[in-house]
Amino acid sequence: MDGEGAIIPVTETPPAPRVPLHLRYFSLLRSNSNFRRLWMAQLVSELGDWFYYLAVYDLLLATTHSGKVVAWALIIQLIPWIVMTPLTGAIADRFPRRALMIIADVARGFVVLGLLLCRTAADVWLVYVLLAVEMALASVFEPARSALLPNVVTPEEILPANALSSATWSFCLAAGAPLGGAATALLGRNLAFVLNSMSFFLSALLTRRIVVLETHTQREKGSSARDMALKGIRSFKEGVDYIRHNPRVYVLILSKGGQGLLGGAILLLAVFGERVFPLAGRGALAMGLLYSARGVGAGVGPLLGARLTGGNEKRMWEIIAVSFLLMGAAYVAFGLAPSLLLACLAVMLAHMGGSNIWVVSTSLLQMHTTDQVRGRVFAVDFGFHTLVAAVATWLTGVGLDDWKLTARFLAVALGTVMMLPGFLWLPLQARVNRQQEAGAVGRQRTDRGEGSGVSS
């Protein structure tokens, strides 16, 4: 693993030439057919997801009239990411990632159709099972997709590719949520389930057309599936050791965990819509506006961040701290907002920062991990982020129901906690840089025969 752990110094990456923002993304889609297919697969799949999520929550509320049942559905969607982390990383680094994505998409298409059988409160257990299976498959798909992306684009295209993917997710949230709500209300939940199922099958067809060389499979070409299963724990440990011995990778994963604090904030958006800013006595209207503001912010943030950093790696590291401070301060403002309009503005700013953290940290991880271990690194990355999000969501729910704290107080408290990683990020980054520079000097001295290296 030592030979795989070399990190590219920050100063070695020159600033990218200034290209008009819209031309940069259109050029990427036009010139790179493999990325275009990957992007189109994401677009249709995530549009279907927002139809599906709203239909599921509507089904649970209509049949049980219980908010706690929906809360448990949210938590069940997070648990598979945590439990599956050791396995999915090993799978993504052992098998062809494109094939894993296709299998996961096809399987999810059939799982979603199972929701057509759920009609009454007695079927809630089946809804939970299907949600858990669907998210377990997603926990295989997402690390494979993130690990595959650097094989599909050039190093210079990694940041714009991730920014475009994040903007696409945001567009799907902003457009898919109201469309899904309208389709569910006017045409029924079953149509939403069928449309989401079809989106997975279409995503699989698009992914199948991607042509890419996956070098990570060549290292263990002769291993059987049984051998891979027996080596799974050791393989995961190798990934953890890789992270532990690469400080920059380690702190990037910590930043993704800090961004996971938004899990608690997502729950507060629903509560604010229902209890603080209901429009015409209907919380769903205000809730929709708050979620739309979230989508707009999440779409604009990475695009603006890519513009400000210009592909310069040093600026990419620095903007993470700024984004944490923006995210936290905006949620403090959200908790104090006197009107729905100002609350929406605060949510938009907060998710501009949060989404930028996600995109920049993901891009830097892709740049600083080797192909052979990238799947395990992203499995740990997603797993840790999901764990923090689940804990934040649970604590927010406990604060509301058991501790009887107000939604405004929790928003201010959560925003204050979100700012802490921003204050810690720059000194932590400086320390990591010193460690990397000391290690580089030590290797140079050893290569020249001047000594055994610098002790850490």
ROMI-430431 format. One record per residue (C-alpha): residue number from 1; residue in three letters; y, z, x. Coordinates in nm, 3 decimals. Layout:
// residues N
 seq type       v       w       u
 NUM  ALA       Y       Z       X
...
***
This chain:
// residues 456
 seq type       v       w       u
   1  MET   0.000   0.000   0.000
   2  ASP   0.236   0.052   0.294
   3  GLY   0.263  -0.318   0.356
   4  GLU   0.358  -0.376  -0.007
   5  GLY   0.631  -0.117  -0.017
   6  ALA   0.907  -0.295   0.174
   7  ILE   1.234  -0.291  -0.018
   8  ILE   1.501  -0.557   0.019
   9  PRO   1.822  -0.390   0.141
  10  VAL   2.106  -0.398  -0.108
  11  THR   2.338  -0.579   0.130
  12  GLU   2.099  -0.873   0.170
  13  THR   2.161  -1.013  -0.177
  14  PRO   2.477  -1.228  -0.177
  15  PRO   2.695  -1.252  -0.487
  16  ALA   2.590  -1.531  -0.719
  17  PRO   2.840  -1.811  -0.767
  18  ARG   3.065  -1.770  -1.070
  19  VAL   2.937  -1.987  -1.350
  20  PRO   3.071  -1.976  -1.709
  21  LEU   2.858  -1.727  -1.899
  22  HIS   2.744  -1.953  -2.183
  23  LEU   2.657  -2.235  -1.942
  24  ARG   2.443  -1.999  -1.734
  25  TYR   2.211  -1.913  -2.021
  26  PHE   2.200  -2.260  -2.175
  27  SER   2.118  -2.401  -1.831
  28  LEU   1.832  -2.155  -1.792
  29  LEU   1.682  -2.250  -2.128
  30  ARG   1.733  -2.622  -2.070
  31  SER   1.601  -2.645  -1.713
  32  ASN   1.313  -2.394  -1.725
  33  SER   1.061  -2.503  -1.988
  34  ASN   0.825  -2.210  -1.919
  35  PHE   1.098  -1.953  -1.976
  36  ARG   1.214  -2.146  -2.284
  37  ARG   0.866  -2.111  -2.437
  38  LEU   0.853  -1.742  -2.344
  39  TRP   1.196  -1.691  -2.502
  40  MET   1.105  -1.879  -2.820
  41  ALA   0.788  -1.670  -2.851
  42  GLN   1.000  -1.356  -2.828
  43  LEU   1.247  -1.488  -3.086
  44  VAL   0.994  -1.563  -3.359
  45  SER   0.787  -1.251  -3.291
  46  GLU   1.079  -1.007  -3.300
  47  LEU   1.231  -1.164  -3.610
  48  GLY   0.898  -1.106  -3.779
  49  ASP   0.889  -0.748  -3.650
  50  TRP   1.210  -0.652  -3.830
  51  PHE   1.076  -0.795  -4.155
  52  TYR   0.763  -0.588  -4.096
  53  TYR   0.921  -0.254  -4.000
  54  LEU   1.147  -0.239  -4.303
  55  ALA   0.859  -0.334  -4.533
  56  VAL   0.639  -0.059  -4.385
  57  TYR   0.908   0.206  -4.425
  58  ASP   0.978   0.084  -4.778
  59  LEU   0.606   0.107  -4.858
  60  LEU   0.584   0.466  -4.730
  61  LEU   0.897   0.581  -4.911
  62  ALA   0.802   0.409  -5.237
  63  THR   0.452   0.554  -5.246
  64  THR   0.515   0.907  -5.111
  65  HIS   0.891   0.973  -5.160
  66  SER   0.876   1.168  -4.834
  67  GLY   1.106   1.129  -4.534
  68  LYS   0.859   1.319  -4.315
  69  VAL   0.596   1.054  -4.377
  70  VAL   0.835   0.793  -4.233
  71  ALA   0.920   1.022  -3.939
  72  TRP   0.549   1.048  -3.854
  73  ALA   0.523   0.671  -3.874
  74  LEU   0.797   0.646  -3.610
  75  ILE   0.619   0.893  -3.383
  76  ILE   0.282   0.720  -3.430
  77  GLN   0.446   0.398  -3.312
  78  LEU   0.543   0.573  -2.987
  79  ILE   0.222   0.761  -2.905
  80  PRO   0.008   0.457  -2.805
  81  TRP   0.262   0.363  -2.537
  82  ILE   0.216   0.705  -2.377
  83  VAL  -0.163   0.729  -2.412
  84  MET  -0.232   0.370  -2.302
  85  THR  -0.009   0.377  -1.992
  86  PRO  -0.287   0.428  -1.729
  87  LEU  -0.505   0.155  -1.882
  88  THR  -0.249  -0.113  -1.963
  89  GLY  -0.102  -0.115  -1.614
  90  ALA  -0.443  -0.166  -1.456
  91  ILE  -0.526  -0.441  -1.706
  92  ALA  -0.197  -0.624  -1.642
  93  ASP  -0.264  -0.620  -1.267
  94  ARG  -0.628  -0.727  -1.295
  95  PHE  -0.636  -1.001  -1.560
  96  PRO  -0.416  -1.308  -1.618
  97  ARG  -0.102  -1.180  -1.789
  98  ARG  -0.045  -1.492  -1.999
  99  ALA  -0.395  -1.460  -2.144
 100  LEU  -0.339  -1.091  -2.220
 101  MET  -0.021  -1.178  -2.410
 102  ILE  -0.202  -1.441  -2.618
 103  ILE  -0.491  -1.208  -2.702
 104  ALA  -0.252  -0.927  -2.798
 105  ASP  -0.048  -1.159  -3.021
 106  VAL  -0.351  -1.299  -3.207
 107  ALA  -0.499  -0.952  -3.256
 108  ARG  -0.167  -0.816  -3.387
 109  GLY  -0.147  -1.105  -3.632
 110  PHE  -0.474  -0.994  -3.793
 111  VAL  -0.387  -0.621  -3.778
 112  VAL  -0.062  -0.675  -3.970
 113  LEU  -0.252  -0.855  -4.246
 114  GLY  -0.447  -0.532  -4.297
 115  LEU  -0.133  -0.379  -4.449
 116  LEU  -0.189  -0.601  -4.755
 117  LEU  -0.463  -0.353  -4.848
 118  CYS  -0.221  -0.056  -4.856
 119  ARG  -0.081   0.003  -5.206
 120  THR  -0.074   0.377  -5.289
 121  ALA  -0.005   0.715  -5.128
 122  ALA  -0.378   0.751  -5.069
 123  ASP  -0.356   0.458  -4.825
 124  VAL  -0.103   0.624  -4.594
 125  TRP  -0.377   0.708  -4.344
 126  LEU  -0.463   0.337  -4.319
 127  VAL  -0.095   0.250  -4.259
 128  TYR  -0.090   0.500  -3.972
 129  VAL  -0.409   0.358  -3.821
 130  LEU  -0.282   0.001  -3.839
 131  LEU   0.055   0.101  -3.689
 132  ALA  -0.123   0.277  -3.403
 133  VAL  -0.349  -0.023  -3.331
 134  GLU  -0.058  -0.267  -3.349
 135  MET   0.146  -0.060  -3.104
 136  ALA  -0.153  -0.016  -2.872
 137  LEU  -0.171  -0.395  -2.851
 138  ALA   0.205  -0.407  -2.794
 139  SER   0.161  -0.163  -2.504
 140  VAL  -0.063  -0.426  -2.342
 141  PHE   0.171  -0.715  -2.426
 142  GLU   0.502  -0.576  -2.297
 143  PRO   0.400  -0.474  -1.940
 144  ALA   0.220  -0.808  -1.907
 145  ARG   0.531  -0.995  -2.022
 146  SER   0.767  -0.804  -1.791
 147  ALA   0.530  -0.850  -1.497
 148  LEU   0.491  -1.223  -1.574
 149  LEU   0.864  -1.298  -1.595
 150  PRO   0.928  -1.313  -1.215
 151  ASN   0.653  -1.576  -1.193
 152  VAL   0.827  -1.786  -1.458
 153  VAL   1.184  -1.775  -1.322
 154  THR   1.344  -1.788  -0.978
 155  PRO   1.484  -1.470  -0.816
 156  GLU   1.837  -1.583  -0.907
 157  GLU   1.734  -1.623  -1.271
 158  ILE   1.584  -1.275  -1.316
 159  LEU   1.904  -1.101  -1.430
 160  PRO   2.021  -1.373  -1.673
 161  ALA   1.665  -1.405  -1.808
 162  ASN   1.648  -1.032  -1.884
 163  ALA   2.000  -1.032  -2.027
 164  LEU   1.913  -1.322  -2.256
 165  SER   1.593  -1.149  -2.365
 166  SER   1.787  -0.833  -2.450
 167  ALA   2.049  -1.033  -2.640
 168  THR   1.768  -1.201  -2.833
 169  TRP   1.624  -0.862  -2.931
 170  SER   1.970  -0.761  -3.050
 171  PHE   2.013  -1.080  -3.250
 172  CYS   1.675  -1.023  -3.413
 173  LEU   1.783  -0.670  -3.506
 174  ALA   2.119  -0.784  -3.643
 175  ALA   1.974  -1.080  -3.835
 176  GLY   1.615  -0.977  -3.901
 177  ALA   1.688  -0.634  -4.048
 178  PRO   1.909  -0.753  -4.337
 179  LEU   1.689  -1.059  -4.395
 180  GLY   1.380  -0.841  -4.395
 181  GLY   1.542  -0.597  -4.635
 182  ALA   1.642  -0.877  -4.870
 183  ALA   1.297  -1.041  -4.853
 184  THR   1.126  -0.709  -4.920
 185  ALA   1.353  -0.627  -5.214
 186  LEU   1.350  -0.971  -5.377
 187  LEU   1.009  -1.116  -5.288
 188  GLY   0.796  -0.811  -5.215
 189  ARG   0.651  -0.632  -4.912
 190  ASN   0.343  -0.850  -4.890
 191  LEU   0.552  -1.156  -4.803
 192  ALA   0.712  -0.963  -4.517
 193  PHE   0.366  -0.869  -4.383
 194  VAL   0.245  -1.229  -4.403
 195  LEU   0.558  -1.363  -4.230
 196  ASN   0.520  -1.114  -3.945
 197  SER   0.154  -1.208  -3.905
 198  MET   0.247  -1.576  -3.883
 199  SER   0.515  -1.496  -3.623
 200  PHE   0.249  -1.345  -3.394
 201  PHE   0.027  -1.652  -3.425
 202  LEU   0.323  -1.881  -3.348
 203  SER   0.416  -1.665  -3.049
 204  ALA   0.062  -1.702  -2.916
 205  LEU   0.080  -2.082  -2.949
 206  LEU   0.409  -2.093  -2.757
 207  THR   0.279  -1.862  -2.484
 208  ARG  -0.032  -2.078  -2.448
 209  ARG   0.189  -2.370  -2.341
 210  ILE   0.334  -2.177  -2.045
 211  VAL   0.210  -2.308  -1.710
 212  VAL   0.234  -2.048  -1.436
 213  LEU   0.056  -1.949  -1.113
 214  GLU  -0.049  -1.584  -1.131
 215  THR  -0.116  -1.479  -0.773
 216  HIS  -0.204  -1.120  -0.856
 217  THR  -0.548  -1.226  -0.987
 218  GLN  -0.654  -1.373  -0.653
 219  ARG  -0.689  -1.042  -0.475
 220  GLU  -0.985  -0.918  -0.685
 221  LYS  -1.124  -1.248  -0.798
 222  GLY  -1.488  -1.149  -0.766
 223  SER  -1.466  -0.820  -0.957
 224  SER  -1.642  -0.783  -1.290
 225  ALA  -1.494  -0.625  -1.601
 226  ARG  -1.724  -0.324  -1.547
 227  ASP  -1.594  -0.281  -1.193
 228  MET  -1.238  -0.294  -1.322
 229  ALA  -1.313  -0.023  -1.579
 230  LEU  -1.467   0.203  -1.315
 231  LYS  -1.166   0.151  -1.090
 232  GLY  -0.910   0.201  -1.367
 233  ILE  -0.805   0.555  -1.278
 234  ARG  -0.792   0.477  -0.907
 235  SER  -0.592   0.163  -0.981
 236  PHE  -0.343   0.362  -1.187
 237  LYS  -0.317   0.620  -0.907
 238  GLU  -0.236   0.339  -0.663
 239  GLY   0.047   0.234  -0.892
 240  VAL   0.180   0.591  -0.909
 241  ASP   0.155   0.622  -0.529
 242  TYR   0.346   0.295  -0.494
 243  ILE   0.622   0.435  -0.714
 244  ARG   0.625   0.767  -0.529
 245  HIS   0.659   0.602  -0.188
 246  ASN   0.934   0.363  -0.299
 247  PRO   1.240   0.576  -0.382
 248  ARG   1.436   0.297  -0.546
 249  VAL   1.151   0.213  -0.780
 250  TYR   1.116   0.584  -0.859
 251  VAL   1.482   0.634  -0.954
 252  LEU   1.488   0.313  -1.159
 253  ILE   1.202   0.447  -1.371
 254  LEU   1.395   0.774  -1.409
 255  SER   1.694   0.575  -1.534
 256  LYS   1.478   0.409  -1.799
 257  GLY   1.366   0.756  -1.907
 258  GLY   1.728   0.866  -1.938
 259  GLN   1.794   0.567  -2.158
 260  GLY   1.507   0.687  -2.377
 261  LEU   1.734   0.967  -2.502
 262  LEU   1.859   0.706  -2.748
 263  GLY   1.539   0.773  -2.942
 264  GLY   1.704   1.079  -3.095
 265  ALA   2.019   0.883  -3.164
 266  ILE   1.828   0.619  -3.363
 267  LEU   1.713   0.889  -3.603
 268  LEU   2.072   1.012  -3.638
 269  LEU   2.188   0.666  -3.749
 270  ALA   1.968   0.693  -4.057
 271  VAL   2.085   1.048  -4.126
 272  PHE   2.453   0.957  -4.089
 273  GLY   2.405   0.665  -4.327
 274  GLU   2.242   0.886  -4.587
 275  ARG   2.439   1.212  -4.557
 276  VAL   2.771   1.150  -4.379
 277  PHE   2.892   0.800  -4.468
 278  PRO   2.709   0.684  -4.784
 279  LEU   2.875   0.383  -4.945
 280  ALA   2.898   0.392  -5.325
 281  GLY   2.652   0.679  -5.315
 282  ARG   2.388   0.465  -5.144
 283  GLY   2.291   0.558  -4.790
 284  ALA   2.106   0.232  -4.727
 285  LEU   2.431   0.034  -4.719
 286  ALA   2.593   0.252  -4.453
 287  MET   2.266   0.271  -4.265
 288  GLY   2.251  -0.108  -4.251
 289  LEU   2.603  -0.128  -4.109
 290  LEU   2.526   0.132  -3.841
 291  TYR   2.208  -0.050  -3.739
 292  SER   2.398  -0.379  -3.730
 293  ALA   2.655  -0.219  -3.498
 294  ARG   2.366  -0.108  -3.281
 295  GLY   2.237  -0.464  -3.266
 296  VAL   2.577  -0.611  -3.180
 297  GLY   2.632  -0.360  -2.901
 298  ALA   2.285  -0.410  -2.760
 299  GLY   2.346  -0.784  -2.751
 300  VAL   2.692  -0.779  -2.596
 301  GLY   2.625  -0.508  -2.336
 302  PRO   2.382  -0.695  -2.105
 303  LEU   2.582  -1.017  -2.125
 304  LEU   2.901  -0.835  -2.028
 305  GLY   2.711  -0.642  -1.759
 306  ALA   2.576  -0.965  -1.610
 307  ARG   2.929  -1.104  -1.609
 308  LEU   3.073  -0.797  -1.433
 309  THR   2.801  -0.774  -1.168
 310  GLY   2.778  -1.149  -1.107
 311  GLY   2.423  -1.104  -0.975
 312  ASN   2.546  -0.876  -0.693
 313  GLU   2.276  -0.614  -0.644
 314  LYS   2.512  -0.340  -0.524
 315  ARG   2.718  -0.377  -0.841
 316  MET   2.402  -0.374  -1.049
 317  TRP   2.313  -0.032  -0.912
 318  GLU   2.664   0.101  -0.970
 319  ILE   2.696  -0.023  -1.327
 320  ILE   2.400   0.192  -1.433
 321  ALA   2.613   0.505  -1.382
 322  VAL   2.904   0.354  -1.579
 323  SER   2.666   0.259  -1.860
 324  PHE   2.527   0.613  -1.888
 325  LEU   2.878   0.756  -1.913
 326  LEU   2.975   0.498  -2.176
 327  MET   2.658   0.564  -2.377
 328  GLY   2.709   0.940  -2.380
 329  ALA   3.085   0.941  -2.444
 330  ALA   3.042   0.694  -2.730
 331  TYR   2.785   0.914  -2.904
 332  VAL   3.016   1.213  -2.869
 333  ALA   3.282   0.999  -3.039
 334  PHE   3.025   0.897  -3.302
 335  GLY   2.963   1.262  -3.386
 336  LEU   3.337   1.317  -3.432
 337  ALA   3.419   0.988  -3.610
 338  PRO   3.622   1.043  -3.929
 339  SER   3.527   0.711  -4.088
 340  LEU   3.236   0.469  -4.107
 341  LEU   3.439   0.197  -3.932
 342  LEU   3.505   0.415  -3.627
 343  ALA   3.145   0.535  -3.633
 344  CYS   3.024   0.174  -3.617
 345  LEU   3.258   0.104  -3.325
 346  ALA   3.123   0.407  -3.138
 347  VAL   2.763   0.302  -3.201
 348  MET   2.838  -0.048  -3.075
 349  LEU   2.988   0.088  -2.751
 350  ALA   2.701   0.332  -2.700
 351  HIS   2.437   0.064  -2.730
 352  MET   2.634  -0.171  -2.507
 353  GLY   2.578   0.090  -2.235
 354  GLY   2.219   0.169  -2.329
 355  SER   2.107  -0.191  -2.343
 356  ASN   2.277  -0.269  -2.013
 357  ILE   2.084   0.016  -1.848
 358  TRP   1.760  -0.133  -1.980
 359  VAL   1.833  -0.485  -1.859
 360  VAL   1.971  -0.395  -1.516
 361  SER   1.698  -0.142  -1.436
 362  THR   1.429  -0.386  -1.551
 363  SER   1.577  -0.663  -1.336
 364  LEU   1.596  -0.438  -1.030
 365  LEU   1.236  -0.323  -1.083
 366  GLN   1.120  -0.685  -1.097
 367  MET   1.308  -0.755  -0.775
 368  HIS   1.171  -0.453  -0.589
 369  THR   0.802  -0.450  -0.684
 370  THR   0.526  -0.670  -0.549
 371  ASP   0.329  -0.898  -0.780
 372  GLN  -0.001  -0.716  -0.727
 373  VAL   0.126  -0.381  -0.858
 374  ARG   0.402  -0.490  -1.096
 375  GLY   0.195  -0.445  -1.413
 376  ARG   0.117  -0.081  -1.332
 377  VAL   0.477  -0.011  -1.243
 378  PHE   0.598  -0.146  -1.577
 379  ALA   0.326   0.040  -1.765
 380  VAL   0.453   0.367  -1.613
 381  ASP   0.810   0.255  -1.681
 382  PHE   0.747   0.184  -2.051
 383  GLY   0.527   0.492  -2.088
 384  PHE   0.785   0.731  -1.944
 385  HIS   1.065   0.578  -2.148
 386  THR   0.858   0.611  -2.465
 387  LEU   0.767   0.972  -2.386
 388  VAL   1.134   1.066  -2.352
 389  ALA   1.218   0.875  -2.672
 390  ALA   0.940   1.053  -2.864
 391  VAL   1.051   1.398  -2.742
 392  ALA   1.416   1.321  -2.821
 393  THR   1.323   1.202  -3.171
 394  TRP   1.110   1.510  -3.236
 395  LEU   1.376   1.753  -3.110
 396  THR   1.641   1.582  -3.323
 397  GLY   1.419   1.615  -3.629
 398  VAL   1.351   1.981  -3.553
 399  GLY   1.723   2.042  -3.507
 400  LEU   1.797   1.891  -3.847
 401  ASP   1.514   2.048  -4.051
 402  ASP   1.418   2.373  -3.876
 403  TRP   1.731   2.480  -3.688
 404  LYS   1.960   2.360  -3.969
 405  LEU   2.203   2.196  -3.727
 406  THR   2.442   1.938  -3.866
 407  ALA   2.405   1.570  -3.782
 408  ARG   2.754   1.568  -3.629
 409  PHE   2.674   1.860  -3.397
 410  LEU   2.350   1.696  -3.283
 411  ALA   2.529   1.366  -3.212
 412  VAL   2.787   1.543  -2.993
 413  ALA   2.518   1.746  -2.815
 414  LEU   2.299   1.442  -2.755
 415  GLY   2.594   1.239  -2.627
 416  THR   2.681   1.516  -2.382
 417  VAL   2.325   1.519  -2.248
 418  MET   2.331   1.139  -2.214
 419  MET   2.630   1.159  -1.979
 420  LEU   2.449   1.383  -1.728
 421  PRO   2.240   1.100  -1.572
 422  GLY   2.565   0.909  -1.516
 423  PHE   2.713   1.191  -1.309
 424  LEU   2.387   1.228  -1.112
 425  TRP   2.319   0.858  -1.059
 426  LEU   2.567   0.770  -0.782
 427  PRO   2.482   1.062  -0.547
 428  LEU   2.112   1.004  -0.614
 429  GLN   2.150   0.636  -0.532
 430  ALA   2.338   0.721  -0.213
 431  ARG   2.057   0.953  -0.105
 432  VAL   1.795   0.686  -0.175
 433  ASN   1.994   0.433   0.027
 434  ARG   2.008   0.671   0.324
 435  GLN   1.631   0.722   0.306
 436  GLN   1.571   0.347   0.295
 437  GLU   1.808   0.284   0.587
 438  ALA   1.646   0.559   0.792
 439  GLY   1.303   0.410   0.723
 440  ALA   1.424   0.063   0.821
 441  VAL   1.569   0.196   1.148
 442  GLY   1.243   0.377   1.219
 443  ARG   1.037   0.060   1.166
 444  GLN   1.270  -0.138   1.394
 445  ARG   1.240   0.118   1.672
 446  THR   0.862   0.123   1.637
 447  ASP   0.850  -0.258   1.652
 448  ARG   1.054  -0.250   1.976
 449  GLY   0.835   0.023   2.119
 450  GLU   1.126   0.271   2.141
 451  GLY   0.960   0.554   1.958
 452  SER   0.745   0.659   1.669
 453  GLY   1.013   0.634   1.401
 454  VAL   1.262   0.852   1.220
 455  SER   1.121   1.153   1.039
 456  SER   1.206   1.187   0.672
***
